[in-house]
Amino acid sequence: MQPFSIPVQITLPGGRRRQGKAASSASERKRKVDHNDGDPPDVHKKLPSSAGEDRAMLLGFAMMGFSVLMFFLLGITILKPFLLSTQREESNCTVVHTHVTDDWVAWAFTCGVDCQGQGQYPCLQVFVTLTHSGQKARLHYNEEAVQINSKCFYTPKCHRDRNDLLSSALDIKEFFDHKNGTPFPCFYSPESQSEDVILIKKYDQMVIFHCLFWPSLTLLGGADCWHGEINTVPVPTL
């Protein structure tokens, strides 16, 4: 007698449920992955910035604005007068004659907001000769003195007592009288036939250098600070 077998399929009650849950979990994970891959990222979502980054950007803007203001103010008060003034070269001068005129000069003085008016001052004249050419010239304190009054050595800044003004002019006259023909540095204009020379240059190359260097340094520092904070903002990963 040949043995025979009956195929028997045993299905556990909880097995089908576990298989169904596993398949369902796998399909849900797949749908989530497909959903994330298919949807575009929210590029309009604004990333929060820290308070330090905000302060750094404000500092950069403030430095750039301050540098522009410095360029404007220094350009009007120093750079423009320097470009419009006569270019002068250094030489040596020797005092020939000093004189205080009998007629006082009228001028409008300004010492501040609450100090303005009209006054008079004694006109001190100082005549010198240029060592390199022997030309006789009238000496002034600086470029501003030449523009205000080309006949006098200087113009007082503020109105004072008449005796004080006269005493100051006489003290300067005595100082030049005691030079005793000793040459001293002065500045003349080689391109013009003007007989005016100055004792001190108000606007020299070093002053112009500082007027351009410090505002430029402030501008570059502010731009670097602002640009550096822009580069540190995180970019969303696609």
NORURMO-V314407 format. One record per residue. N is the residue number from 0. RES is the residue in one letter. PHI is phi as a letter, one per 20 degrees, with the letter a starting at -180 (999 if undefined). OMEGA is omega in degrees with one decimal (* if undefined). D_FIRST is the distance of its C-alpha to the first C-alpha in Angstrom with 1 decimal. Layout:
# NORURMO-V314407
n={N/N}
res={RES/RES}
phi={PHI/PHI}
omega={OMEGA/OMEGA}
d_first={D_FIRST/D_FIRST}
This chain:
# NORURMO-V314407
n={0/1/2/3/4/5/6/7/8/9/10/11/12/13/14/15/16/17/18/19/20/21/22/23/24/25/26/27/28/29/30/31/32/33/34/35/36/37/38/39/40/41/42/43/44/45/46/47/48/49/50/51/52/53/54/55/56/57/58/59/60/61/62/63/64/65/66/67/68/69/70/71/72/73/74/75/76/77/78/79/80/81/82/83/84/85/86/87/88/89/90/91/92/93/94/95/96/97/98/99/100/101/102/103/104/105/106/107/108/109/110/111/112/113/114/115/116/117/118/119/120/121/122/123/124/125/126/127/128/129/130/131/132/133/134/135/136/137/138/139/140/141/142/143/144/145/146/147/148/149/150/151/152/153/154/155/156/157/158/159/160/161/162/163/164/165/166/167/168/169/170/171/172/173/174/175/176/177/178/179/180/181/182/183/184/185/186/187/188/189/190/191/192/193/194/195/196/197/198/199/200/201/202/203/204/205/206/207/208/209/210/211/212/213/214/215/216/217/218/219/220/221/222/223/224/225/226/227/228/229/230/231/232/233/234/235/236/237}
res={M/Q/P/F/S/I/P/V/Q/I/T/L/P/G/G/R/R/R/Q/G/K/A/A/S/S/A/S/E/R/K/R/K/V/D/H/N/D/G/D/P/P/D/V/H/K/K/L/P/S/S/A/G/E/D/R/A/M/L/L/G/F/A/M/M/G/F/S/V/L/M/F/F/L/L/G/I/T/I/L/K/P/F/L/L/S/T/Q/R/E/E/S/N/C/T/V/V/H/T/H/V/T/D/D/W/V/A/W/A/F/T/C/G/V/D/C/Q/G/Q/G/Q/Y/P/C/L/Q/V/F/V/T/L/T/H/S/G/Q/K/A/R/L/H/Y/N/E/E/A/V/Q/I/N/S/K/C/F/Y/T/P/K/C/H/R/D/R/N/D/L/L/S/S/A/L/D/I/K/E/F/F/D/H/K/N/G/T/P/F/P/C/F/Y/S/P/E/S/Q/S/E/D/V/I/L/I/K/K/Y/D/Q/M/V/I/F/H/C/L/F/W/P/S/L/T/L/L/G/G/A/D/C/W/H/G/E/I/N/T/V/P/V/P/T/L}
phi={999/e/f/c/c/d/f/c/d/d/d/f/f/e/f/f/f/f/f/f/f/f/f/f/f/f/f/f/f/f/f/f/f/f/f/f/f/e/e/f/f/e/f/e/f/e/e/f/d/f/f/f/f/f/f/f/f/f/f/f/f/f/f/f/f/f/f/f/f/f/g/f/f/f/f/f/e/c/f/f/f/f/f/e/f/f/f/c/d/e/b/d/c/c/f/d/b/c/b/d/f/f/e/e/e/e/b/e/e/b/d/r/f/d/c/b/r/d/b/c/b/f/e/e/d/c/d/c/c/f/f/f/c/m/f/e/b/e/e/c/f/b/f/f/f/f/f/f/b/f/e/d/f/b/c/g/f/c/f/c/f/g/f/f/f/f/f/f/f/f/f/f/f/f/f/f/f/e/f/l/m/f/f/b/f/b/c/c/d/f/e/c/e/f/e/d/c/c/e/c/e/f/c/d/f/f/f/f/f/f/f/e/f/f/f/f/f/f/f/f/f/f/f/f/f/f/f/f/f/f/f/e/f/f/d/f/e/f}
omega={-179.9/178.5/179.4/-178.7/179.2/179.3/-179.1/179.2/-178.9/178.3/178.1/-177.4/-177.4/-177.3/-178.1/-179.5/179.5/177.7/179.6/178.3/179.2/179.1/179.7/179.4/178.8/-179.6/178.9/177.3/179.6/179.2/177.8/178.1/179.2/-179.7/179.1/179.5/-173.5/-176.9/177.7/178.7/179.4/-175.8/-178.2/179.8/-176.8/179.3/-179.6/178.2/-178.6/179.3/178.1/178.4/178.6/179.0/179.1/178.7/176.7/176.9/177.9/177.5/179.9/179.5/178.5/177.5/178.8/178.9/177.3/177.8/177.4/176.7/-177.5/-177.1/-179.9/177.6/-179.3/-172.5/-174.1/-173.4/-179.6/175.9/179.2/180.0/-178.8/-178.5/179.9/178.1/-174.1/177.2/-175.7/176.3/175.4/-179.8/176.9/-177.5/177.5/-175.1/173.5/-173.8/172.8/-176.2/178.7/-178.7/177.5/-175.7/176.6/179.6/177.3/-177.0/178.4/178.6/-178.0/-178.2/-176.4/-177.5/179.8/178.4/179.9/179.4/178.1/179.2/178.8/-177.3/176.7/178.9/179.6/179.9/-177.1/172.5/177.2/-175.4/-173.6/-177.2/-176.7/-178.9/176.4/-176.9/176.7/-176.0/175.6/-177.4/178.5/-177.7/-179.0/178.9/178.0/-178.5/-178.1/-178.8/-175.7/-178.7/-173.9/-179.6/-178.8/175.0/180.0/-180.0/-174.4/177.2/177.1/177.6/-176.9/179.2/178.2/178.2/179.6/179.0/178.0/178.8/179.2/177.3/178.4/178.0/179.2/178.7/179.8/178.2/-178.9/176.0/175.8/177.4/179.6/179.1/177.4/-177.6/174.4/-174.9/-178.5/179.0/-178.5/-175.5/-179.5/179.0/-178.4/179.8/-178.7/173.3/-176.4/-179.8/-176.9/175.1/-179.5/-178.3/177.0/-176.1/179.7/177.3/178.5/178.0/179.9/178.9/179.4/-173.8/-173.4/174.5/178.5/178.4/177.3/178.7/179.2/178.4/177.9/178.7/178.9/178.9/-179.6/-178.8/178.8/178.7/176.5/-178.8/-178.1/178.1/-178.0/179.4/-178.7/179.4/179.8/*}
d_first={0.0/3.8/6.4/9.2/12.8/15.8/19.1/21.7/25.4/27.6/31.3/33.8/36.8/39.4/37.8/38.8/42.3/42.7/41.6/43.9/46.8/46.3/46.2/49.3/51.2/50.5/51.7/54.8/55.7/55.3/57.6/60.1/60.2/60.5/63.2/65.2/64.9/66.0/68.9/72.3/73.8/76.7/79.5/82.2/81.2/84.3/83.7/85.8/88.5/89.9/93.5/94.3/93.5/95.6/98.5/98.2/98.3/101.3/103.0/102.5/103.9/106.9/107.7/107.6/109.8/112.2/112.5/113.3/116.0/117.4/117.6/119.5/122.0/122.7/123.0/125.7/127.6/127.4/125.7/127.7/131.1/130.2/129.5/132.6/134.9/136.9/135.3/137.5/137.8/139.1/142.7/145.5/148.3/151.7/153.6/156.8/158.0/156.8/158.3/157.8/159.2/161.6/159.8/156.6/153.5/151.9/148.1/145.3/143.5/140.0/138.8/135.9/135.1/138.0/140.4/141.8/145.4/148.3/150.4/152.5/152.2/154.5/153.7/153.4/153.8/152.9/153.9/152.4/152.4/149.3/149.5/147.9/150.1/153.1/152.5/153.7/151.2/150.7/148.2/145.7/143.3/140.1/138.9/139.1/142.7/143.6/141.9/143.5/147.1/147.9/151.4/150.4/148.5/146.2/145.8/145.3/142.0/143.4/146.8/148.7/152.3/154.8/156.0/152.5/151.9/155.1/154.5/151.1/152.6/155.3/152.9/150.9/154.2/155.3/151.9/152.5/156.2/155.2/153.1/156.4/155.1/151.8/149.1/145.9/142.7/142.8/140.9/142.4/141.2/141.6/140.8/143.4/147.2/147.0/149.3/146.9/144.9/142.8/142.5/138.8/135.9/134.1/131.1/130.1/126.9/125.4/125.7/124.1/121.3/120.5/120.7/118.0/115.9/115.2/114.2/112.0/110.3/109.7/108.3/105.9/104.8/104.1/102.2/100.1/99.3/98.4/96.3/94.5/93.4/92.2/90.0/88.4/87.1/83.2/81.6/78.3/75.2/73.5}
